[in-house]
């Protein structure tokens, strides 16, 4: 019989938004909480949200959040009697779950044997096949594997996948057999960095399927139930960015078949706790087992929103030995929920991670909107961890209602200091094919992300003018003499006021004359006239062409952030006199993102060809190759393996013919 064991103090072996999420549910149940934090996370909100916190010295995941021994020692130090692993890091590490049990700690999750079985994704597929759950052809890669033979047996195209991870890390799509060896090597390195284990396997790739998963719950009394499906098809780099419940592609008959297969998977392994069974769904309605995640999923909030259940609370109750409650057994779908993942990344640059300080980070309260985040004003986005800033979730009576609410909430968010994928998410939520429910994993192949964000990335002329007017208002407010003198006043009428900005990589030249409550202006040579109802350092109220808008302005150094109903933009003021010392030499290869130089693949003096890899960077567990843009000679190499570099830093200098 299951043993009931009440939890009095819970240590959360994770960070960021999921740590904060777990802390809130634990506190609601009257359970004390303990956070752990690395050095870069010392000022993170979740650390002080917990009742107590224990430092994990260091920064890299391998030195902190992946150190099970340090986490268990922290639990002992704080007197915790249970550990919740969240997702990622140690959440699917059977050795850690076993070590928790050996230390007398309740592990909030399934048994170590279950994690072990499902963590070995090849073994998991064999178990599922025995339980009559449909599976795809696959093969595990070892040091002695004949890759050519294994690839031929699985069939191309295929995916190289991390055997002990997820989230798109350690995953490569291979269509050409000649590219298989390099893809396996790269995936192994990335998997080892992200999950502490570089084992990978090959799996047949279904072209542009839907990614549909089923949430299950199992208790220690032998019962397993489902909480319906989630659609997670819109992905970049095999990582989900839009999730919803229910799936627009699943009717009642298909839902019955999917959920029955998921429950059968749970029964086959005696599952306890919250877990997710993932499937690919082809165009003909056939579905195939991908993997089982023996933990809470990032996208669990959409299930919570449509069922009204708290999955973290249920995890804790199950861990204490309680049977599944009637609310879980009798759950029903109410309305529709959509979640998007807001990332610190540069979409036009190829989704490269971005870092920096979030000078302002806020979502105005709105009906049907939920925001799960681990950041706040002043938080620093570091290169050491996943780039997700927040999960923003909308619930509505219909799918269309949820999409509309979510797009508006994202558009009204105040995000200053770090480039994000916000514009892409809003564009997806308003795109006709998405609104029609015609989504699959090829969505962002058919809809080029750069094209989707192209319009939003360009600041309007009105935004640039508002920035300029706020600038002059600030100057007038700060002037020590003649503070009542009108801006730009001259006793002999002459040239207009001028200010130059750069926004989205493009210049914005603003010239203007203030004539009472009217402003005559030009932005990049295009004339415009505006009536000023208010103009201060932080707010500009303009009427242009009969339409009035309020522009909220925030300046940090030389950067100006403008938010209004016509969008949000960041403008960097261009100094009138540039600093020649800051110019990079001709032929410079610049770091596309902050990160660690993982490997240097060429030596100074080497003759290189266009497209030849020169260095490999790693940031937030993802690799990025810096290649030669043209044929030439590598004249200088300014970075070395193991060095941390910043965005725009000169890594190497290439001399090309005719230079």
N, C-alpha and C positions, 0 to 999 in steps of 0.2 A: 504493500500500500504506500502511496505517496506520503512523504513527511511534510507537515506544515511547518514552515520556518519564517516567522515574521522578520522583516527587514527593518532595522532601526537607523542605520547609517549607510548611505549608498555612495560609493566612489564612482565617478564617471571617467572612464578611461578613454577620453576623447577631448575634443576642443571645439571652439567656434559655435555655430548655430545649433548643432545637434546636442552639444553639452548643455547649452542654455535650455533647449527644448526638454531634455530629460530632467534637468533640475526643476523646472516648473511643475511637471507632473508629479515628481517625487514630493515636492513641498506640499502640493495639494492633498497628498495622501498622509501628510504628517511625517514624512521620512526626512531625516537630516541628510545633507549632501556634502561631498568632498570633491573638489576639482583638482586636476593636475594640470600643470602648465609648463611649457618650455620658456626659454628666455625671451624669444620674440613675442610670446603671448602674455607676458607679465601684466600688460595693461588691458588685456581683452576683457570685454564686459562679463563673460561667463565666469571669470575667475572670482570676481566679487559678488556675483549672483549666488554662488554656492556659499554654504555656511562656513566652510573651511577650504583651504587650498594648499597643495604641496608642490613645490618646485621640482621639475625634472631638468637638471642642468644641461644646457646645450641648445641647439637649434634644429639640426637635421632630424627627420623622423626616426632614422635608424638609431639615433642617440637618445631619443626622448620617448615619443608616443609608441614606438615599436619595441621598446624595452620592457617586456613583461615583468622582468625581475624588479625593475624600478617601480613599476605601477603597483605590484603586490607589496613591495616595501612601503610605498606611500599609504596603502590601505592599512597596513599594520601600524604605521606612525599615527594615523588619524583615528584609529579604532573603528574603521569601517567593517561591516559584516557582509557586504555585498558589493559586486562590481557590475556596472552596466557598460558594455563596450561601444555602444553607439553603432556607427557604420564605418567601414574602412579600418585602417590601422590593425588592431588586434581582434576585431569583431568576429572574424572567421578563422581564428588561429586555435586549432584544437589543443595545441600544447599549452597555450595560455589558459584556456578554459579548464584544462586538467590541473594546471598549477594553482588556479584559484581554488579548486575543490580541495587540493592537497593542503592549502593554507587555511582551510576552514571558511572560505568565502563563498557565498552564493553567487553563482555566475548567472546573470540575467540573459538567458539564451538557451539554446538546445544543449543536449548532452555532448561531451567531447567526441564521442564516437560518431554522432550524427554530423557534426562539423567536419570531422575527418573524412567521412564518406562522401559528403557533398563538396568538400573543398578540393578533393581530387576529382576534377571534372570528368575525366575519362571513366573512372569508377562510378561516378554518379550517373553517367549515361547508361552504363551497363545495368545498374539497379533500376533505372527507369524503364529500360527496354524489358526487363524481367517483369515489371509491373504493368506491362502493356501500354506504356506511355510512348508515343511516337518519338523517335530520335533521328538525328542526321549522322552520316558517316564521319568518322574522326580517327585520329591517330596521335599518340603521345610521342613527343620528341625527346630523345635522350642523347648522350654524347656519342653513342654508337649507331644512331638511327641513319639509315640510308635515306636522306631527304628526298632524293629524286623518286625513289620507289614509294615512299610514304605519300608524297604529293600526288603521284599518279594513282595510287589506290584510293585516296580520298576524292580526287577529282578537282579540276580547276574550273572557275575561280574558287579559292579557299581562303579561310581566315587563319592567321596565326594568333593564338589567344593565350593569355596568361592562365595557367592551370589553377593558380591560387589567388586570383584577384578579380577585378572587374572595373567598371567605370570607364572602359575604353583604354585603360593603360595596359601596355604590353600587348597591344592588338595591332595587326597589320593585315591589309587585304592584298592578296597576291593573285594576279591573273596570269602572269608569265612565269613558267617554271624556272627560268634563268634568274629570277629575282628572289627565289625562295630562301636561299642561304643567307643573304643579307637581311631579309625581313626577319628571319628566325633569330639572328644575332642581335639585331636592334631590339626586338620584342623581349628577348631574354634580359638584356641590360635594363630596360625600362621596368620590367616586372620585378627584377631584383631590387631596384631602387624603391619602387612604390610599395611592394608587399613583402620584401625580405626573402623572396624565393623566385628564382628565375626560370622555373619549369614552365614550358609552353606546350601546346598541342595544336594540331591542325584539324580544321572542321570544314566540311562542305559549306560553301557560301550560297545562300538563297538570294538571288538578285532582287533588290528592292522589296523585301517583305515588310509586313507590319511587325512591330515589336509589341507583343501583348503579354502581360504578366498577371498572375493571380495571387492575391494576398491570402495566406492561410494562417490559421491559429490552431495550435495543439496544446492540450494540457497534460499534466502528469497522470491523469486518470484514463488516458487512452483515446480521448476524443479529438477529432480534427474537423474544423469547419473552414469554409472559405468566406471571404469578404469581397467577392466580385473581382472584376478585372480592371487593369489600368492600361491605357494606350501610351506607349513611350517611343513612338516611331521617329519623331523629329530629333535627329542627333547630329553632332559635329564631332569628327574624330572618334566616332563610335561611343560618344558620351551624350546621354540624354540632356536636352535643354528644355523640352516641352513635354509635360505629362498630363494625362487627364483620366477622369473616371466618371461615367463608364466610357468604353471605347465606342466611337461612332460606327465602327465596322462590325460590331458584335450584336447579333440579334439574340432572341431568347434561346433558340435551339443551339446556336454556337456557344452561347454563354454556359448552357447546361453541360455541353461536352468539354469545354475548357476547364470549368470549375471541377467537374468530376475527375478529370485527369490530374488536376492539381491536388485534390484531396487524396486520390489514390497514391500520388507521390508522397504525401505526408504520412499516410498509413504505412507505406512500404518501409519507411525508416523510423517509425515511431516518433514522429516529430513533436517537440514541445516548444512553446513560445511562438513568436511572430516570425514568419518566413515568407519568401516569395518564390513562386515557380514561374520561370520565364520561358516564353515560347516565341518562335517566329511563325507568322501566319502568312501563307502564300495567297496568291490572287484567287485561287480556287477554293479557299476556305480550309485547306489543310493546315494543320499546325504541328510543330515539332519542338520537343524539349530542347532548351538551350542550356539552362543551368538552374540550380536552386540556391538562392541567397539565404543563408541561415542567420539572418539578422534583420534589423529594421532597415527599410529602404529609404533613400533620400526622399523619394516621392510619396512617402506614406501619408502626407497631409491631405492629398486628394481623396483618399479612401476615408479618412476621418471626417472630411467635410460632407461627403454624401451619406455616410452612415451615422454620423453623430457620435462615434466612438472615439475614445482616447487610446490609441494603440500602445503608447508607452505605459499608461496605467494598466492595461491588460497584461503587458509583459511582466510588470512588477507583481501583479496579483498571481499570475501563473507561476512565477519564480517562487512565490511564497506557498505554493501548493494548492491554491484555490482551483476549483473546476471552472470551465468556461461558463460565463454568465449567460442568462437568457438573452440579454441584449446582443450578444455576439452570435448566438445560435439563430436568432430571429431577425437579424439585420436586413434592412431593405435599402434600396437606392432611393435617395431623395434629391432630385435636381441633378446638377452637373457641376463638376469642379475641374479647373485647369490650373496647373502649376507651371511656372517658368523659373529657370535658374539664371539669376543675374550674376554674370561673371566679370571679373576685372580682366578684360582682354580687348585686343584691337582687331576687330573683325576684318576691315579692309587689308590689314597686314598679314592675314592668314591665321587669325585667332591666336596670335602670340599673347602670352600672359603679360599683364601690366602690373606695376607696383607703384607705391607712393602713399601719401597721406590722404585720407578721406576728410577733407576740410569740412564738408557738410554731407550728411547722409541721413535722409529722412523721407518717410512716406506719409503724406497727410492721411488721417483716418478716413475710411470710406466704407460704405455698406457692402458687406459680402467679401471684404478683402482681409487677408491674413498675411503677415510678413514674418518669416522665421529667419533671423539673422544673428550673426555673431559680431557685428560691427556697429559703430556709432560715430558721431562727429569726433574727429581727431584720431580715429583708429588708423593704424599703419597696415597696409597690405604688403606682406613680405613675400620674397620669392621661394620660401621654404615649403609652403603648403598649397593645397588646392586653391584655385583662384575664385571659388564661388563666394560672392558677397552676401547673397540672400536668396531665399526661395520665396516667391510672391505667388499667392494662391487666391483665386477668385471662385466663389460659389454663387450659382444663380439658378433660377427656375429651369432655364434651358441652357444648352451649350452656347447659343448665340449671346445670351445674357452674360454668361461667365466670361466669354472672350471680350466682349465690349467693356465690361467692368475692369478686367485685367489690363487691357490696353490703356484705358484712362488712368488707372492707378500708376502704371509704369511711367506714363507721360508726365504725370504731376509730381513724380518723385524728385527730390533734390539730391543730386549726386555730384559733388564737386571734388576734384583732385585726382581722379583715376578714370582712365578711359574704360568703358564697359560695353557690353553687348546689348544694352537697353534698346537702341534703335532697331536692331535686328529682331528682337522679341516683339516689339510693337508692330513691326512690319509683318511678321508672320501672323500675328493675331488678327490682322486686318486684311490678309491676303485671301482672295476668293477661293482658291483651292483648299486652303486650310478651313475656311468657314464652311465649305461644303463637306468637310470630313474626309477628303481624299488625300490622306497623308500616309506615307510609308518611309522607310529608311533612306530612300532616294530623294526625298523632298528637297534637301538643300543642294542636291546635284541639279535637279530641274530648275530650282530657283536660286540663282547665284546670290550668295549672301552679300557680296559687294554691291550688286545691283539693287537688292532689297533696301539697303541702308543709304544708297547714294543721295537721295533727296534730303533725308533727315540729317545727314552729316554736314550739309552746307547751311551755315547760319543765314538767316534772312537779313535783308538790308536794314529792317527795323531793329533787329537785335544788335547789329553793329552800331547803329545810331544811338540806341539806348545805352550801350556801353560807353560811347563817347560822351554823351550828356551826363551820365553818372560820374564819369571821370572829371569833367569840368566842375560839377557840383562839389565833388570831394575837394578839388583844388581850391575852390572858393571858400569852402568851410575851413580849410586848413591855413589859408593865407593870414599872416599876422598883421597886415595893413590893408586899408581900403577894402575891407570885407564886403561892403555894400555896393562896390563897383560892379556893374553888369559884366557878365562873362564875355571876354573878347572885345571889350570896349576900346576904341581908339578915337582920339579927337580928330584924326584924319582917316576917313573910311578907306580901308585897304583890303588886304588878303583875308580870306576866311580862316577859321581855326582848322587844324589838321591833326589827325592821329592815324597811325597805321597799326593794323593787327594782322596776325596770322591765325587762321581757323581751319581745321581739317586739312592742313597742309597748303592752303590757298591764302593769298593776300586779301585783305579787306582795307581799302583806303577810304577813310571817311573825312570829308570836308564839310563844314557847316558854318552858318551864320545864325545867331540868335537875334530875332527881331521881335521883342516883346514876348508874346506867347506863341509865336510862330518860329519855326526853324526851317530854313532853306538849306538843303543838304544834297550831297552826292556821295554815293557808295560805289566804289569802283567805276566812277564816271557816269553813273546812272542817277539822274536828278530825282529828288523826292521832296515833298513838303509835309511837315508834321506840325500839329498843334500840341503844345505842351500843357497838360493839365497839372502835372507835378513833376519835379525833377530833383532828386536828392541822390546822395552817394549810394543808397541801397535800393531805391525804387524810382522808376521813371514811368509816368502815365502819359501815353501818347495816343493821339487820334490821327490816323493815316488813311486817306481815301474813305473817310466816313466811318471807319471802324476803330473803336477804342480798345486798347489793351494795356494791361499793367505788366511791366517788365521788372522782375526782381533781380537785383544786381549784387554780386558778391565778388570783391577783389581780394586776391591773395598774391602779394608780390607784383609781378608783371602780368599775372593771369587774371582774366575777368570772366566770371560765370554769369550767364543770363538765362533766366527761366521765365517762360510765359506760355500762354495757351497755344502759340504757334511753334512751340518746341523749346529745347534747351540747347545751349551751346557754350563752348569754352573758347575764348579769344586770348591770344597771347600778344601783348603790346610789343611792337617792334621798335627797338631803340633807334633814334635818329642817326646815331653814329655807332656802327658795329665795331666789335673787338676782333682785329685780324688774328690775334693769338688763339681765338677759339675756332678758327676755320680748320677743318680736317684737310690733309693733303690730298691732291688728286689721286684717284685710284684706291681710296680708303674703303675697306670692308668694315662696316659698322655693326655693332651688336644689335640685332633686331628686338632684343628683350633683355631684361636683367636676368642673370643666371650664372651658373658655374660652368667653366670651360671643362668639358668632360674629356675630350680628346683633341689633339692637334694632329692633323693628317698630312701636313706638308711642311717642308723646311725652307728657311730663307734661301733664295737663289734658285729654287726649283722652278722649272718650266711647267705651267699649268694650263689646262684647257677650260673653255667655258663650261660651267656646270660641275666642275670637279670639286668635291668636298674639301674644304680647307680646315674647318674646325667644327666641332659638335658641342653645342651648349645644352645644358639641362636646367630647367626651371619648373617648379611645381610638378615634378615627377614626369615631365614631358621633354623629349629630346627635340632639338631644332638644329638642322645642319646649315652652316654658312658656307656657300659655294662661290667659286670664282665667277664673276659676271661675264668675263670675256677671256680670250686667250692672252697669256702674258707671262711675266716673271714675278715671282713672289719676292718683292724687294725688301719688305720688312715684316716681321712677325712680332706683334706687341703684346700678345697674350700667351699664357702658358697653361698647361693642364693643371686643374685644381684652383685656378684663380677665379674669384668672383668679379663679374663685370656688370656694368650698368648699361641701360639702353642708350644707343648712340655712341658708345665708346669705340675708338678705333682698335680693331683686332689685328688687322694686317693691312699692308699697302701693296697694291698690285700695279706693276708697270706694264702698260699695254703698248703695242706698236703705234708709233706716231704720237705718243704722249710727251 
